[in-house]
Amino acid sequence: MDINETIKSQLEENPVIIYMKGTPQSPQCGFSARTVQALMACGERFAFVNILDNQELREALKVYSSWPTYPQLYIGGELVGGCDIVLELSESGELTEMVKAAAKQAEA
């Protein structure tokens, strides 16, 4: 499967997915750690991809998303943004609403 097809498939199959450095249990950078903490506070399941495990995916996703840095959070197949944006959404309560809505829609 082409790397762009892999990305599309991951986004279609996972209502909430974060491309990050490391794993939620062992983040490999502070930005990924803070973003995962904000996601965990929403109380819903989410998928993750450790971009450090796949250099091809790491480079292709930057082009696919037109977003040069990690982490990258996607909700409902759409790029939400990186750490700063996610933390702002978390502080305003919008992140929880977005995550819960995506989880509910995935159940339907």
N, C-alpha and C positions, 0 to 999 in steps of 0.2 A: 504494500500500500504506500502511495506517495505521502510524504510528510504533511502536506497541506490537507490531504484526505484524512490523515490521522488526527490532525487538529480539529477539523470539522466534525469528525466522528465523536471525539471527546466532548466537544461543546454540545452536540446534539444529545448525547447520552447522559450528561450530568447537568442538572439545572443550576447547580452552584459548583464551580470548580476554580481552584486557585493554582496557578503555575508559580512555583516558589523555589527558593533555594533550601533544600533539605525537606524534612517532613514536619507535619504538625507537632509530632512528639519530640522532634529534634531539628528545629530550624537552624539553618546555617548562616543566617544574617539577621540583624536586628529588625530590618524592615519586614522580612517574612514573619518573624516572631510576633511583631505587633499586629500585623494584618491577620494572622491566624488567631490571635487572642480576641480580636474584634469579631471575627467570624464565629468562634466558639461561643462567644457571649450571646449570639443570636439563638442558640439552642436547637439548631437544625443540622442535619448531616450535610456534609459537603465532600466533594472529591478533591484530590490534589495530585499534582504531577511535580516530581522533583526534577527540575530542569538541569540539575548538576549531573544526572544520570544519562542524559541524552543531549549531546552537543548539537546534533543536527536539529532537533526540536527547539532547543534554546535559541538558535540563530533564526530558524524559520518563523518562529512565533513573533519575533521582533518585527519581521517584514509583514506577516499576516495581520498583526494588530496595529501596525504603525506606532508602536509603543516601545521605546528602547530599553526600558528597565524592568526589573522584577522586584517584587511579585506583581502578577497580573491577575486580577479577579474578574471572572465572568459570571454573570447571572442571566439565566435565560438565553444563553448563547451570545450575549452582548458584553463587550468589555466595559467594566465599571471604572477601572483604573488601578492605580498602585496604592502604596501605603498611605500617603497623605490624603488622598481622596476617600479611601475606605475609612480612615480614622475620622474624618469630618462627617461622613455619613453615619458612622457609629455614634458619634457624640450627639447628632441631631435626632437619632432614633430611626432615620430613614433606612439604614442598612438592615436592621431587624425586619422592617416592613418588606423590603425587597426580597430578602432571603426567605421569609415565611411565605410570601406570595409565590415565589418560584417553587418552593417545596410543595405547596398546596396544588399548584397547577400540575406538577409532575405526578401527583397522586391521582389526579382526575383521569 
